[in-house]
Amino acid sequence: MGGGSGILGNRDIEGTRKASLARKRKWLKRRERWLVLLGVVLHAVYMLSIFDIYFKTPIVHGMDPVKPRFDAPAKRLVLLVADGLRADKFFEPDSEGNYRAPFLRNVIKTQGRWGVSHARPPTESRPGHVSIIAGFYEDPSAVTKGWKANPVEFDSVFNQSRHTFAFGSPDIVPIFCSALPHSTWKSYPHEFEDFATDASFLDEWSFNQFESLLNRSKDDAKLKELLQRDNLVVFLHLLGCDSNGHAHRPFSSIYLNNVKVVDNIAARVYNLMEDYFKDNHTAYVFTADHGMSDKGSHGDGHPSNTDTPLVVWGAGVEYPKPMSSSNHSDRGYRFVDEHMHDAPTPTEWGLHGLERADVNQADIAPLMSTLLGLPCPVNSVGSLPLEYVNLNEAAEVEAVLANTKQILNQFLQKSHIKQSNSLSFKPFKPLAQYSSILDQIEDLISGKNYKAAMKLAENLRSLALQGLHYFQTYDWLRLMTVISLGYIGWMINLVLHVLQSYTSLPGNLFSRKEVAAYQKNETRKVISVCVKVCGYLLMGVSSILLLFERSPPLYHAYTAMTYFLWTQIFSEYQFIIALWKQLHGRRVDYVLKILGTCAVSVFLLEFLVNSFTERKLYTWYFLVVGLVGSLYLLKAIPWRSGIPIFVWAACWFLSIFTLMPAEIPDNNNLVLGSGVMIVIIGIVAMWLDLHAEGNKYWLSICNHERKKSKFPVLFLLQALLVGLSSVMVSLSTSHRTQNQKLHALHQVINWFLAGFSMVLPLFSENSLLSRLTSIFLGFAPAFLLLSIGYEAVFYGGLALVLMTWILFENTLLHVRKVKRSSSSTKNLEDHVHELDDRYLQLSDVRIPLIFMVLFNVAFFGTGNFASIASFEISSVYRFITIFSPFLMSALLIFKLFIPFMLVICAFSAITKMNRLPRLGCYFLVILFSDVMTIHFFFLVRNTGSWMEIGNSISHFGIMSAQVVFVLLLFALTNIYTKDIYISSVHPSSQKAM
């Protein structure tokens, strides 16, 4: 009876234990589901924060224009903008010593002033024209509209004019004139912008439209009367240089000839105006919106893109001056393109005897306003360049004062808006007494002390510009603090979850009775509830304060998320205190080990951050890792195993690819050779899988038990499909190079090969090496058919390195088993997790870190999303030739995903081999990703070229999206890896882990 009771009692205990484990599994699954959901929401919300911090519009409304108190020197103004004209190509002579712009050079020498206008990146047509005509630099909020449209309406010289006549490109003229009632404008059709032709005819079109306007006025009394009014602006947009520069490069004869064309048009416009009006009351401004790089592109901050010519002459413009004390005047302030401007004027320009007056591009708008006697555009941040105006001393002071008041009004409006929406307002202290400074200036003008008034007005203008920047970045500190605390809170929550759910710490911190008491402790629960109530109250109070400040809805979301995360942390106070006591009681070497692991992790993550902009870092990484890894293995295991040499060779082979250009050149032979290499790798892997019984270091990953395969011909079929895909690559490419249409049969075969081959790995043997080899061969046909060059070789190289990772981990596992063979099984079982996986240990951090490196290598090995290589449309021609953007994009993205799939399959296999909880490792991957995300958060740029701005946003977005992206790939690859079987060398080894 006693024995029976004992058996029944054991059954009851076993049943209770199973029920307890089932409840724990259910609880853990539910908790992790909410944690993943929280991570998705948090990263989506925080990703939007960059638009509230970095990309808020600087434009404000509600200011009154400041009418200048002097007589306008000019009745009308002609603005000629030669799109894409470089300063050096304009000023320098040609190969025969003749200058390309004889008319404008004569103007420089006899009639007006000249200099270089410095554009601020992004050096593109829209922002350049906005700077010239409206006086402010690119509205950063335009990033939300792809830099194409005006996100916020703004004022311009055209708005302030009585009437504007504009002719030119459909991409530029409508920006300023489409909604302007007092304008007459016309643009040519987009079809005219054909890169295959000489685009100088576009410049002639603009001139012809203007000439036709003047001719029509002879028969149109109303038009003639309008032309005789004052405050008129004529704008001719000359696109020829830009189009010819893109198509033929700025050193081409077509581009250089176009410089002569725009000079000729400037001469004809001048003659037309002077013959028509005959009153010497016309001012002329000739400039460019940006330059052109040697490669025929623009956008960045290189001097070839930022330096543009500026020539001003006519009514109200100062006459040429001989060179004074310096080579050229920079008026003592810093230019927006941030280059050195104290270099002498190049001798070949032939202008070293004349004073040069450089300006910031936005300074042209107040210059044009001053010449016409108009208020400066209310959104302008340009400073009037006095070197260009010919006014008496009193009028000069009034012009600068009007310019200063206009900028000051923007500052005051921003200050008013911020103060009316802030409970705790911090004013810009240097301008606290701005009204008294204005009174001083007025008193000095009344006393005709113009020099002192000018100095005071210029200082006030400088302070107003600083004040504008102060309010533009007013919320930066608060928002960045909230977002940073939110990310840190999220990472601490991840760490606490991993420690509580996937390590042995809870068992070490508390005994079983203490754990039960901890779970049932009513006091703890009450305190936890109080902490949460306090946190939610603070969250509510913050939301109310934000409502009073009329903050955007997303401000509430940022703050609420941060409060919620830190409330969750403080509610775990008892575990945190116990953890601190545990660390405090440990030996110093253990604490140093933790700190060392953290330091190495941060170093490696910072390495990955820098690799986003410098792919070559991976070359050094794999050279070092290949050498160090092979030396370590040589010390641990015999070299005859072949593993140390294999690790060294595979890592060094992969290091080559990040030295290659991101823009992949077509090389069909490499793709065909890659097919052969992939088959050879598959043959070697399958041979090892069946003949590794003599090598104990390979044994646990191989099918050494030699069970009969379910599908003995599966490998041969997969190798055949890889060979067929190589043949189809050759056939499809030959048809494309001969400009022949892709045969429908070839198209069907390509789709079949790619689709069918990806299903076959599901039927392969479930030993680790068999299954991974089958996955490698299964995705190879699709990758080969989507490859155009060396990226096909990269696929094989990446697979070899993934194999070295698996072999390295397997070797470490074997070495640990040998060391533990003398230890008792009981002690080792303490390290086994209750849910079948073993507990995570500090040394296991290496696995998520190596995964992060290889995941990024899969991304950057042959380029990235920002490179032409990733979106080389010829990659999809073997599947589709008719333009279909969605299908083509899907195929290109799928091509990028295939290397990721290999990395995650290897990662899953390693977690199985080490009996690690895969979700625990996933949370560590997200933790490390968010360390990088915070770094990229502070690297987001709202200045520079569009590519630089776009790349900084995409880097931040890519890391933010990994919480979803990696999880989806985990779920997808789980289809292939869930039933992988890890064989054991010794019967006791399963326990010994």
Secondary structure, 3 states (H helix, E strand, C coil): CHHHHHHHHHHHHHHHHHHHHHHHHHHHHHHHHHHHHHHHHHHHHHHHHHHHHCCCCCCCCCCCCCCCCCCCCCCEEEEEEECCCCHHHHHCECCCCCECCHHHHHHHHHCCEEEEEECCCCCCHHHHHHHHHHCCCCCHHHHHHCCCCCCCCCCCHHHHCCEEEEEECCCCHHHHHCCCCCEEEEECCHHHCCCCCCCHHHHHHHHHHHHHHHHHHCCCHHHHHHHCCCCEEEEEEECHHHHHHHHHCCCCHHHHHHHHHHHHHHHHHHHHHHHHHCCCCEEEEEECCCCCCCCCCCCCCCHHHHEEEEEEEECCECCCCECCCCCEECCCCCCCCCCCCCCCCCHHHCCCCECEECEEHHHHHHHHHHHHCCCCCCCCCCCCCHHHECCCHHHHHHHHHHHHHHHHHHHHHHHHHHHHCCCCCCCCHHHCCHHHHHHHHHHHHHCCCHHHHHHHHHHHHHHHHHHHHHHHCCCHHHHHHHHHHHHHHHHHHHHHHHHHHHCCHHHHHCCHHHHHHHHHCHHHHHHHHHHHHHHHHHHHHHHHHHHHCCCCHHHHHHHHHHHHHHHHHHCCHHHHHHHHHHHHHCCHHHHHHHHHHHHHHHHHHHHHHHHCCCCCHHHHHHHHHHHHHHHHHHHHCCHHHCHHHHHHHHHHHHCCHHHCCCCCCCCHHHHHHHHHHHHHHHHHHHHHHHCCCCCCCCHHHCCCCCCCCCCCCHHHHHHHHHHHHHHHHHHHHHHHHCCCCCCHHHHHHHHHHHHHHHHHHHHCCCEHHHHHHHHHHHHHHHHHHCCCCCHHHHHHHHHHHHHHHHHHHHHHHHHHHHHHCCCCHHHHHCCECCCCCECCCHHHHHHHHHHHHHHHHHHHCCCCCCCCHHHCHHHHCCCCCCCCHHHHHHHHHHHHHHHHHHHHHHHHHHHHHCCCCHHHHHHHHHHHHHHHHHHHHHHCCCCCCHHHHHHHHHHHHHHHCHHHHHHHHHHHHHHHHCCCECCCCCCCHHHHC
